[in-house]
Amino acid sequence: TVTSQNAAQPTVAAQGAVLYDATHNQFLFSKNADTQYYPASITKLMTALLVLEALDRDEIALTDSVQISPRAAAMKGSQALLDASAVYPLEDLLRTTIMASANDSAVALSEYIAGSEENFVDRMTRRAAELGMTNTNYVNCTGYPQSGQYTTARDVCRLCCEIAKHPRYNQYASVWIDKLTHPGGRVTDLTNTNRLVRFYEGCDGYKTGSTDAAKYCLAATAEKNGMRLVAIVLGTPVSQTRFNEARQMLDYGFATYRRVVIANKGDLLGQNVEVRGG
């Protein structure tokens, strides 16, 4: 169980935020948790989930060769700088989507799995409905600014909890610096967009996002002393604020709540209970 030490709750500038105790399945803090906001690249959490689930079903493999379409290679925003018409291992596309928030990699994965980004987005929206993400809608797989794409802090938290069933996500999401070697030998340096991976003890995932409309967003998770917390902040005014506020929320959760064993299953409690009419 969890006990509270009655500390003051966080004060955050984020438009929407939640702090969730994934170990005990309860929300510890929320602000506008069900208000719809633009998700930016937080969208790629669902993109990655569908890829991971397809891997689990053996529909695809990390070693698959994926040819990059001119459309995918031309994606703007965060990129892995993929070469059009070149062939990459699927694993490279997945890890650059997760770690470096690469729009070109995300679109290449969507086209490979579903034939087109549009077909893949239909799957994203259906999966969101299955997960109970009732305030989420997708119109692309990257989070690139487009009307009609929205989510909430609570829905992002639901999505993160589903991703947590796939340890491979955090395997990529927890890497701070890496490289991508292109088929022609060119090398692109990669730095994780989630700075808490390096600067917050126990943080090993999830994802950042930022656009002019969405402002700066972050889904982060950390585990300490056998307790895993998930912090979501959407719509912070500047980049560093999202990291500061997620850190503040995580600090609050770890400092204010702790695991306490009240009783174990099967213990005799030594209590007599009066049974009326017994």
C-alpha positions in Angstrom: 0.0 0.0 0.0 1.0 3.7 0.0 1.0 6.2 2.8 1.0 10.0 2.5 3.2 12.3 4.5 0.8 15.2 3.7 3.4 17.3 1.8 2.2 20.2 -0.3 1.2 19.2 -3.8 3.2 20.5 -6.8 2.4 23.8 -8.4 2.9 23.6 -12.2 2.7 26.0 -15.1 1.8 23.1 -17.5 -1.7 23.4 -19.0 -2.4 19.7 -18.2 -0.5 17.4 -15.9 -0.8 14.1 -14.0 1.4 12.1 -11.6 0.5 8.4 -11.5 1.8 5.7 -9.2 2.0 2.8 -11.7 3.0 0.3 -8.9 -0.3 0.8 -7.0 -2.5 2.1 -9.9 -3.5 5.4 -8.4 -3.2 9.1 -9.4 -1.2 11.2 -6.9 -1.7 14.6 -8.6 -3.6 16.1 -11.5 -4.3 19.4 -13.2 -6.8 19.6 -16.1 -6.2 15.9 -16.6 -9.1 15.5 -19.0 -8.8 18.7 -21.0 -7.8 18.2 -24.7 -4.5 19.6 -25.8 -2.2 19.3 -28.9 0.1 16.3 -28.3 3.1 17.2 -30.5 5.5 14.3 -30.6 3.9 12.6 -27.6 1.9 11.2 -30.5 4.9 8.9 -31.3 4.1 6.9 -28.1 1.2 5.4 -29.9 3.2 4.9 -33.1 5.8 3.0 -31.1 3.2 1.0 -29.2 1.7 -0.3 -32.5 5.2 -1.3 -33.8 6.0 -3.1 -30.5 2.7 -4.9 -30.6 3.3 -6.0 -34.2 6.7 -7.3 -33.2 5.0 -9.3 -30.4 2.6 -10.8 -32.9 5.6 -11.7 -35.2 4.0 -9.7 -38.0 7.3 -7.8 -38.4 10.9 -8.3 -37.1 13.6 -5.9 -35.9 15.8 -7.3 -38.7 13.3 -6.5 -41.5 14.6 -4.3 -44.3 12.6 -1.1 -44.8 12.9 1.0 -47.9 12.4 4.7 -47.2 9.9 6.4 -49.4 10.6 9.9 -50.7 7.6 11.1 -48.7 9.0 9.7 -45.4 12.5 11.1 -46.2 11.0 14.6 -46.8 9.4 14.9 -43.4 10.2 18.1 -41.6 10.8 18.7 -37.9 12.9 16.2 -35.9 14.6 13.8 -38.2 17.1 10.9 -38.4 18.1 12.3 -41.8 17.1 9.1 -43.6 18.1 8.7 -47.3 15.2 8.4 -49.7 15.0 5.0 -51.4 17.7 3.6 -49.1 17.0 0.5 -47.0 17.3 0.5 -43.2 16.8 -2.2 -40.6 13.5 -1.8 -38.9 15.2 -1.6 -35.5 17.1 1.6 -36.5 13.8 3.2 -37.5 12.2 2.2 -34.2 15.0 3.4 -31.9 15.4 6.7 -33.7 11.6 7.3 -33.5 11.7 6.7 -29.7 15.0 8.2 -28.8 15.4 11.1 -31.3 11.7 11.7 -32.1 12.5 11.2 -35.8 9.5 12.1 -38.0 11.0 10.5 -41.0 11.5 7.2 -39.2 8.0 7.2 -37.8 6.4 7.7 -41.2 8.6 5.0 -42.7 7.5 2.6 -40.0 3.8 3.5 -40.6 4.1 2.9 -44.3 5.9 -0.4 -43.8 3.3 -1.7 -41.4 0.1 -0.4 -42.8 0.9 0.5 -46.4 0.3 4.2 -45.8 0.4 6.7 -43.0 -3.3 7.1 -43.3 -4.0 3.4 -42.8 -1.6 3.4 -39.8 -3.4 6.4 -38.3 -6.7 4.6 -38.5 -5.1 1.8 -36.4 -3.7 4.4 -33.9 -7.2 5.8 -33.3 -8.8 2.4 -33.0 -6.1 1.3 -30.5 -6.7 4.5 -28.5 -10.4 3.6 -28.2 -9.5 0.1 -27.0 -7.3 1.6 -24.3 -10.1 3.9 -23.1 -8.4 7.0 -24.4 -11.7 8.7 -25.0 -10.3 12.2 -25.4 -7.6 11.4 -28.0 -7.7 11.6 -31.8 -4.9 11.1 -34.3 -4.5 12.5 -37.8 -0.8 11.7 -38.3 1.8 9.4 -36.7 4.3 12.0 -35.9 2.6 14.8 -34.0 3.5 17.3 -36.6 1.1 20.3 -36.4 -2.2 19.3 -38.0 -5.8 20.2 -37.1 -7.8 17.5 -35.3 -5.0 15.9 -33.4 -5.5 16.1 -29.6 -5.0 14.2 -26.4 -5.2 14.7 -22.6 -2.7 14.1 -19.7 -4.8 11.2 -18.4 -5.0 9.6 -21.9 -1.2 9.9 -22.3 -0.8 8.2 -18.9 -3.0 5.3 -20.0 -0.8 5.0 -23.1 2.4 5.0 -21.1 1.0 2.3 -18.8 0.4 0.1 -21.9 3.8 0.8 -23.3 5.3 -0.3 -20.0 4.2 -3.8 -20.9 7.0 -3.7 -23.6 10.4 -3.4 -21.9 12.0 -2.9 -25.3 10.6 0.7 -25.4 12.6 1.7 -22.4 15.6 -0.1 -23.7 15.8 2.5 -26.5 14.2 5.4 -24.5 16.9 5.2 -21.7 19.9 5.7 -24.1 21.3 9.2 -23.8 23.6 9.4 -26.8 23.9 7.1 -29.8 24.6 7.0 -33.6 22.8 6.0 -36.7 25.0 4.6 -39.5 23.2 5.1 -42.9 23.5 2.5 -45.7 26.0 4.7 -47.5 28.3 4.9 -44.5 27.2 8.4 -43.4 26.8 8.7 -39.6 24.2 10.8 -37.8 24.7 11.6 -34.1 21.6 11.1 -31.9 20.9 12.7 -28.6 17.9 11.7 -26.5 15.2 14.5 -26.4 14.3 13.5 -22.9 16.9 15.1 -20.7 15.6 13.5 -17.5 17.1 10.2 -18.8 20.5 11.6 -18.0 19.7 14.1 -15.2 17.1 12.3 -13.1 18.0 9.2 -11.1 15.8 6.2 -12.1 14.3 7.9 -15.2 14.3 5.4 -18.2 11.5 6.7 -20.5 9.2 7.9 -22.2 8.9 10.9 -24.7 9.1 14.6 -25.4 7.1 16.8 -27.7 7.0 20.4 -28.8 5.3 22.5 -31.5 4.1 26.1 -31.5 0.6 25.0 -30.8 1.3 22.3 -28.3 4.1 24.2 -26.6 6.5 21.9 -24.6 5.3 18.5 -23.5 6.9 15.5 -21.6 5.9 12.0 -20.5 8.5 10.7 -18.1 8.8 7.7 -15.8 11.2 6.8 -13.0 11.5 3.9 -10.6 13.0 4.2 -7.1 12.7 1.9 -4.0 10.4 -0.5 -5.8 7.9 2.2 -6.8 7.4 3.4 -10.4 5.9 6.8 -11.1 4.7 8.4 -14.4 4.7 12.2 -14.8 2.9 13.8 -17.7 3.1 17.6 -18.5 1.4 19.1 -21.5 1.7 22.7 -22.7 4.5 24.2 -20.7 5.7 27.6 -21.8 9.4 26.9 -22.4 11.4 23.7 -22.9 13.2 23.6 -19.6 9.9 24.0 -17.7 8.6 20.6 -18.7 11.7 18.9 -17.3 11.6 21.0 -14.1 7.9 20.3 -13.5 8.2 16.6 -14.3 11.1 16.5 -11.9 9.2 18.4 -9.2 6.2 16.0 -9.6 8.4 12.9 -9.4 10.3 14.3 -6.4 6.9 14.9 -4.7 5.7 11.4 -5.4 8.9 9.7 -4.2 9.2 11.9 -1.1 5.6 11.9 -0.1 4.5 8.3 -0.7 6.2 5.1 0.3 5.4 1.4 0.2 4.1 -0.1 3.5 3.1 -3.7 4.0 -0.1 -3.6 6.1 -0.7 -7.3 5.9 0.1 -10.2 3.8 -2.4 -12.5 2.1 -3.3 -15.3 4.4 -2.2 -13.6 7.6 -4.3 -14.2 10.7 -5.1 -10.8 12.1 -6.2 -11.9 15.6 -9.5 -10.1 15.3 -13.0 -11.3 16.3 -15.8 -10.0 14.1 -19.3 -9.9 15.4 -21.7 -11.5 13.0 -25.2 -10.2 13.4 -27.7 -13.1 13.6 -24.7 -15.6 13.7 
